[in-house]
Amino acid sequence: MRDNTILSKSFEFVIRVVKLYKYLCDEQKEYILSKQLLRCGTSIGANINEAQAGQSKADFIAKMGISSKEARESKYWLELLIKTDYLNINDKYTKSLLYDIDKIVKLLTSIVKSSQGNM
C-alpha cells in the first residue's frame, strides 16, 4: 500500500472514520449519521482495493467511480455532523478529516478522468 497513494490515503481515512464512529456512538450517543459515515467511509477503500484487481479497464474505472461517489458522500456526512454540532469545525481533528476527504475526492476524480481518457 505504501507505493499506491490512493490506497494508503483511503486506508488511513477509513481507520479515522472507524475511530470517529466509536467516539460518536460512545461519547455523543449519535448512531444514525455516524453509521451512514461509517458505511460510505469504509466503502471508499474497499472499492479502491477491488479496482486493483479489476477484470478490465472498464471494471477498474467503475470501481474507482464508486469510490469517488462514496468519498463525496462521506464528505456530506462529515459536513452534516458539523452543522448538527456533533463535530466542531474548529477542532483540529475535524479540519484534518475534511482536508483528507477533499484530497481523496480530488485524487479519485483525477484517476477516473485520466483512466477514461486512456480508453
trRosetta pair geometry for C-beta under 8 A, 3 or more apart (Angstrom, degrees):
i j d omega theta_ij theta_ji phi_ij phi_ji
1 4 5.9 -77 -151 51 43 98
1 7 4.6 -132 -141 121 83 118
1 8 4.7 129 152 -76 96 80
1 11 6.1 -4 -166 2 150 153
2 8 6.1 68 -105 -77 31 140
4 7 3.9 42 102 18 117 119
4 8 6.4 148 83 -14 65 87
4 52 7.8 -8 -138 -99 168 127
5 8 6.2 -66 -147 41 26 103
5 9 5.9 19 162 -14 67 113
5 107 6.8 -138 115 -142 113 144
6 9 5.9 -54 -136 42 29 108
6 10 5.9 26 164 -17 65 111
6 48 5.8 -150 132 -149 107 139
6 104 7.3 107 -142 -139 79 74
6 107 5.1 178 -95 141 99 133
6 108 6.8 116 -140 -74 131 70
6 111 6.5 -5 -58 -47 158 150
7 10 6.2 -62 -145 40 22 105
7 11 6.2 21 158 -20 62 111
7 45 7.5 84 -150 -143 55 85
7 48 5.9 -178 -96 134 63 126
7 49 7.0 92 -127 -81 100 70
7 52 7.4 31 -83 -61 126 135
8 11 5.7 -55 -144 36 30 112
8 12 6.4 28 158 -16 64 106
9 12 6.0 -56 -148 38 29 109
9 13 6.3 31 153 -20 64 108
9 100 7.0 -176 -173 -164 96 93
9 103 6.5 -112 -169 113 145 117
9 104 5.7 -174 129 -89 119 90
9 107 6.9 104 63 20 153 164
10 13 5.5 -54 -147 37 33 114
10 14 6.3 38 153 -24 66 103
10 44 5.0 -147 -152 126 114 107
10 45 4.1 163 136 -87 109 80
10 48 5.2 124 45 16 166 156
10 67 7.3 -37 -116 -165 150 125
10 104 6.0 108 -86 -132 77 126
11 14 5.7 -51 -149 32 31 113
11 15 6.7 36 152 -20 62 101
11 45 5.3 106 -81 -128 55 139
12 15 5.7 -49 -153 30 34 114
12 16 6.7 31 151 -15 64 106
12 100 7.5 -118 103 -153 104 140
13 16 5.7 -59 -154 39 34 111
13 17 6.3 37 149 -23 68 105
13 41 6.9 -135 136 -166 96 97
13 44 6.8 -26 89 79 129 146
13 45 7.4 177 64 -50 94 110
13 74 8.0 67 156 152 127 160
13 97 7.7 110 -142 -142 86 72
13 100 5.2 173 -98 143 104 128
13 101 6.6 118 -145 -79 137 70
13 104 6.1 -20 -37 -54 162 149
14 17 5.5 -51 -145 34 34 114
14 18 6.5 36 155 -20 66 102
14 41 6.0 150 -115 146 62 89
14 42 5.3 87 -143 -110 110 58
14 44 6.7 -158 -70 61 100 102
14 45 4.6 -52 -40 -5 142 140
15 18 5.9 -53 -152 33 30 111
15 19 6.6 26 152 -14 63 107
16 19 5.7 -55 -148 40 33 111
16 20 6.2 36 152 -21 66 106
16 97 6.2 -168 137 -102 136 96
16 100 7.3 80 47 66 156 163
17 20 5.6 -53 -145 37 31 113
17 21 6.3 39 152 -25 63 103
17 37 6.2 -152 -157 145 106 97
17 38 6.2 153 150 -109 105 51
17 41 3.5 -177 -150 147 165 153
17 42 6.6 -150 92 -52 136 70
17 74 7.2 -64 -103 -147 138 124
17 97 8.0 118 -77 -141 69 119
18 21 5.6 -49 -150 31 31 116
18 22 6.7 32 151 -18 62 102
18 38 6.9 80 -100 -130 54 95
18 41 7.9 -160 -44 106 59 128
18 42 7.2 70 -66 -77 94 109
19 22 5.7 -50 -152 34 34 113
19 23 6.5 35 150 -18 65 106
20 23 5.5 -55 -149 38 34 113
20 24 6.1 32 155 -19 68 106
20 34 7.2 -155 126 -141 85 104
20 37 7.2 -62 101 119 123 140
20 97 7.2 52 -67 -98 151 151
21 24 5.9 -55 -144 37 28 108
21 25 6.3 22 158 -13 63 109
21 34 5.0 137 -129 168 67 107
21 35 7.4 90 -142 -84 114 40
21 37 6.7 -167 -81 86 93 103
21 38 4.4 55 -94 -78 145 116
22 25 6.0 -62 -148 41 27 106
22 26 5.8 10 163 -6 67 117
23 26 6.2 -64 -134 47 23 100
23 27 5.3 -19 -176 20 66 120
23 28 7.1 49 136 -1 70 102
24 27 7.0 -54 -104 54 15 84
24 28 4.8 -38 -151 45 54 123
24 30 4.6 -62 173 65 98 106
24 31 7.9 167 125 -74 98 34
24 33 7.7 -106 174 81 150 91
24 34 3.9 177 94 -88 146 146
24 81 7.4 -68 -109 -140 140 134
24 86 6.2 37 -131 174 108 126
25 28 7.5 6 -27 55 10 79
25 29 7.2 39 -167 -115 36 26
25 30 6.8 -100 -82 65 40 54
25 31 5.9 66 -114 -94 87 73
25 34 6.2 -146 -50 93 80 155
28 34 7.9 140 71 -46 124 139
28 86 5.4 76 -174 -148 158 93
30 33 6.0 -30 166 45 117 99
30 34 5.3 113 111 -17 96 118
30 81 7.7 115 137 -129 159 100
30 86 5.2 9 -39 -125 168 138
31 34 6.4 -69 -136 48 18 107
31 35 6.1 25 165 -28 60 113
32 35 6.0 -57 -151 28 22 110
32 36 7.0 21 152 -16 59 103
33 36 5.7 -53 -157 32 36 114
33 37 6.6 34 148 -16 67 105
33 77 6.0 159 -178 -160 84 95
33 80 6.0 -145 -145 108 129 117
33 81 5.6 158 136 -80 136 87
33 84 7.1 177 -43 49 167 149
33 86 6.8 170 74 15 141 161
34 37 5.5 -52 -149 38 37 113
34 38 6.2 43 150 -24 66 103
34 81 7.3 78 -76 -98 71 131
34 86 7.7 -134 -58 159 100 154
35 38 5.4 -49 -147 34 33 116
35 39 6.4 36 154 -22 64 103
36 39 5.9 -54 -151 33 29 111
36 40 6.6 8 161 0 65 107
36 73 7.9 -114 161 159 97 107
36 77 5.1 -172 105 -109 107 138
37 40 6.5 -65 -143 47 28 94
37 41 5.3 27 163 -22 67 121
37 74 6.1 84 -147 -139 73 70
37 77 4.0 -168 -79 121 87 143
37 78 6.6 102 -120 -59 128 65
37 81 7.1 -6 -50 -36 145 135
38 41 5.9 -58 -131 42 20 111
38 42 6.1 11 170 -11 60 112
39 42 6.6 -67 -149 38 17 99
39 43 6.4 20 154 -25 58 114
40 43 5.3 -55 -147 32 35 120
40 44 7.2 54 154 -37 63 88
40 70 4.6 -174 -169 -160 83 81
40 71 7.9 -167 154 -58 102 19
40 73 4.2 -111 -157 98 160 119
40 74 4.9 -158 110 -64 109 76
40 77 6.7 151 45 -3 129 137
41 44 6.2 -37 -166 4 34 113
41 70 7.6 180 -72 159 17 102
41 74 4.7 105 -83 -117 74 124
41 77 7.9 -98 -42 61 101 136
42 45 6.6 -58 -165 40 45 102
42 46 6.3 43 145 -20 72 114
43 46 5.4 -61 -143 41 37 114
43 47 6.0 31 163 -17 73 108
43 66 7.5 -94 155 146 110 102
43 67 7.5 -166 129 -111 77 58
43 70 4.3 -135 94 -138 111 152
44 47 6.5 -72 -159 38 20 101
44 48 6.5 16 152 -16 62 111
44 67 5.1 84 -151 -155 59 83
44 70 4.7 -161 -73 103 69 120
44 71 5.2 83 -112 -70 124 80
44 74 6.6 -31 -43 -26 129 145
44 104 6.7 20 -174 166 146 143
45 48 5.5 -55 -143 37 34 112
45 49 6.2 37 157 -21 67 105
45 67 7.9 102 -50 -131 17 114
46 49 5.8 -56 -153 35 28 113
46 50 6.5 28 150 -18 63 106
47 50 5.4 -48 -144 37 37 113
47 51 6.3 46 153 -28 65 101
47 63 4.9 -176 -179 -176 86 82
47 64 7.3 163 136 -85 104 26
47 66 4.7 -136 -148 92 155 110
47 67 4.1 -163 89 -65 120 88
47 70 6.6 145 15 11 139 143
48 51 5.6 -49 -151 29 32 117
48 52 7.1 43 149 -30 60 95
48 63 7.3 152 -90 140 23 104
48 64 6.9 61 -108 -106 66 69
48 67 5.0 79 -57 -107 80 155
48 108 7.9 -99 -88 -102 110 107
49 52 5.9 -45 -162 15 36 115
49 53 7.8 5 152 6 61 99
50 53 6.5 -76 -165 48 40 92
50 54 7.3 76 139 -70 68 71
50 63 5.0 -146 94 -143 101 143
51 54 5.3 -3 -160 -46 48 112
51 59 7.6 173 -131 129 61 74
51 60 4.9 85 -169 -146 88 62
51 63 3.5 -170 -78 94 89 128
51 64 5.0 79 -120 -52 159 78
51 67 7.0 -65 -23 -17 137 133
54 57 7.3 95 116 -98 135 14
54 59 3.8 165 -166 101 100 102
54 60 3.6 -145 28 -64 165 70
54 62 7.9 142 -130 45 126 89
54 63 6.0 -146 -84 12 111 132
55 59 4.7 77 44 -1 75 164
56 59 4.6 104 49 3 72 101
56 60 7.1 -127 98 -3 42 86
57 60 5.5 -51 -151 34 35 116
57 61 6.4 34 152 -18 66 105
57 115 6.8 -177 -173 -179 95 101
57 118 7.6 -126 -159 97 141 98
57 119 6.1 166 123 -104 139 90
58 61 5.7 -53 -146 38 32 111
58 62 6.3 35 153 -22 64 106
58 119 7.6 70 -73 -120 76 133
59 62 5.6 -52 -146 34 30 113
59 63 6.4 27 157 -15 64 106
60 63 6.1 -61 -150 38 27 106
60 64 6.2 19 156 -12 65 111
60 115 6.5 -132 110 -163 111 149
61 64 5.8 -59 -143 43 29 107
61 65 6.0 36 154 -26 64 108
61 112 6.1 99 -152 -140 80 74
61 115 4.9 -173 -91 116 96 129
61 116 6.0 102 -136 -71 140 77
61 119 7.7 -25 -42 -62 152 127
62 65 5.6 -55 -149 34 28 116
62 66 6.6 30 152 -20 62 101
63 66 5.7 -49 -152 32 34 112
63 67 6.6 37 148 -19 63 103
64 67 5.3 -49 -150 35 37 117
64 68 6.5 44 149 -24 65 101
64 108 6.1 -178 178 -155 88 87
64 111 5.4 -114 -173 111 145 119
64 112 5.1 -174 115 -78 114 86
64 115 6.8 102 51 21 152 155
65 68 5.5 -48 -150 31 34 115
65 69 6.6 33 151 -17 64 102
65 112 5.4 100 -80 -122 73 135
66 69 5.7 -54 -152 36 34 111
66 70 6.3 33 151 -18 67 107
67 70 5.6 -56 -146 39 31 111
67 71 6.3 36 153 -23 65 105
67 108 5.5 -145 106 -131 102 137
68 71 5.7 -52 -148 32 30 113
68 72 6.6 29 153 -16 63 104
68 105 6.7 90 -151 -142 74 62
68 108 4.0 180 -89 133 85 128
68 109 6.0 113 -135 -69 130 60
68 112 5.9 -40 -36 -27 149 143
69 72 5.8 -54 -151 36 33 110
69 73 6.4 32 151 -18 65 106
70 73 5.5 -52 -147 38 34 113
70 74 6.3 42 150 -26 65 101
71 74 5.5 -47 -149 30 32 116
71 75 6.7 35 151 -19 62 100
71 101 6.1 168 -172 -163 87 85
71 104 5.0 -149 -139 116 136 111
71 105 4.8 -179 127 -82 126 73
71 108 5.8 158 13 17 152 152
72 75 5.7 -49 -153 32 35 113
72 76 6.7 41 147 -23 63 102
72 105 5.9 93 -73 -118 71 120
73 76 5.3 -48 -153 30 38 118
73 77 6.6 33 152 -15 68 101
74 77 5.9 -55 -150 37 33 106
74 78 6.4 35 151 -19 65 105
74 101 5.6 -147 104 -133 112 134
75 78 5.6 -54 -148 37 33 113
75 79 6.3 32 154 -18 66 107
75 98 7.2 84 -136 -135 87 70
75 101 4.8 169 -80 134 88 136
75 102 7.2 91 -108 -69 132 61
75 105 6.6 -9 -34 -51 140 138
76 79 5.9 -60 -151 38 28 109
76 80 6.3 26 152 -18 65 108
77 80 5.5 -51 -143 38 34 113
77 81 6.3 39 154 -21 65 103
78 81 5.7 -54 -150 35 30 112
78 82 6.6 32 150 -19 63 104
78 87 7.1 -34 -165 43 68 160
78 94 7.7 153 -174 -157 105 83
78 97 6.0 -165 -135 125 141 121
78 98 6.1 177 134 -85 142 78
78 101 6.5 179 5 9 154 160
79 82 5.5 -52 -152 33 35 114
79 83 6.3 30 153 -16 67 107
79 98 7.8 87 -71 -111 77 112
80 83 5.7 -54 -141 40 34 109
80 84 6.1 17 161 -6 67 112
81 84 6.2 -62 -137 48 26 100
81 86 4.4 -74 -165 67 83 115
81 87 4.5 53 127 4 103 112
82 85 7.8 34 174 -72 30 25
82 86 7.6 -79 -65 56 22 71
82 87 4.8 -53 -84 78 62 100
82 88 7.4 100 -135 -131 79 6
82 89 5.0 69 -159 -65 126 89
82 94 6.6 118 -93 -173 107 136
85 88 7.7 25 -150 -80 58 66
87 91 6.8 -111 -179 37 78 134
87 94 4.8 140 170 -108 115 129
88 91 4.1 98 77 -23 98 107
88 94 5.9 -171 74 -1 53 152
89 94 6.0 -120 -117 117 26 138
89 95 7.2 77 180 -71 54 81
90 94 7.7 43 52 58 25 127
90 95 7.6 0 -158 -44 17 114
91 94 4.2 79 71 9 101 108
91 95 6.8 -173 88 -8 51 85
92 95 5.8 -55 -146 38 31 112
92 96 6.2 33 154 -22 64 109
93 96 5.7 -57 -150 36 28 114
93 97 6.6 31 152 -21 64 103
94 97 5.7 -51 -150 32 33 112
94 98 6.5 30 154 -15 65 105
95 98 5.8 -57 -151 39 32 110
95 99 6.2 35 151 -21 66 108
96 99 5.5 -51 -145 36 31 114
96 100 6.2 32 155 -20 64 106
97 100 5.7 -56 -147 37 29 111
97 101 6.3 22 158 -14 66 106
98 101 6.0 -56 -143 38 29 104
98 102 6.3 33 155 -21 63 106
99 102 5.8 -57 -152 34 28 113
99 103 6.6 28 151 -19 63 106
100 103 5.7 -55 -152 35 33 112
100 104 6.4 31 152 -19 66 106
101 104 5.4 -50 -145 37 37 114
101 105 6.3 42 154 -22 66 102
102 105 5.8 -52 -148 34 30 112
102 106 6.4 28 154 -17 64 107
103 106 5.8 -58 -149 38 30 110
103 107 6.2 29 154 -19 66 108
104 107 5.7 -54 -145 37 30 111
104 108 6.2 26 158 -15 65 109
105 108 6.0 -59 -146 40 26 107
105 109 6.2 29 156 -21 64 109
106 109 5.8 -54 -145 36 28 112
106 110 6.3 28 156 -18 63 108
107 110 5.8 -60 -151 38 28 111
107 111 6.3 28 153 -20 66 107
108 111 5.6 -52 -143 36 33 112
108 112 6.2 31 158 -17 66 106
109 112 6.0 -57 -147 38 27 108
109 113 6.2 22 158 -14 64 111
110 113 6.0 -58 -142 40 27 107
110 114 6.1 18 163 -12 65 111
111 114 6.2 -60 -141 42 24 103
111 115 6.0 22 159 -18 63 113
112 115 5.8 -60 -145 39 26 110
112 116 6.2 25 157 -19 64 108
113 116 5.9 -56 -147 36 28 110
113 117 6.4 29 154 -21 63 109
114 117 5.5 -54 -148 35 34 115
114 118 6.5 28 155 -17 64 109
115 118 5.9 -61 -150 38 32 108
115 119 7.4 50 149 -44 61 93
116 119 5.9 -36 -161 -3 39 117
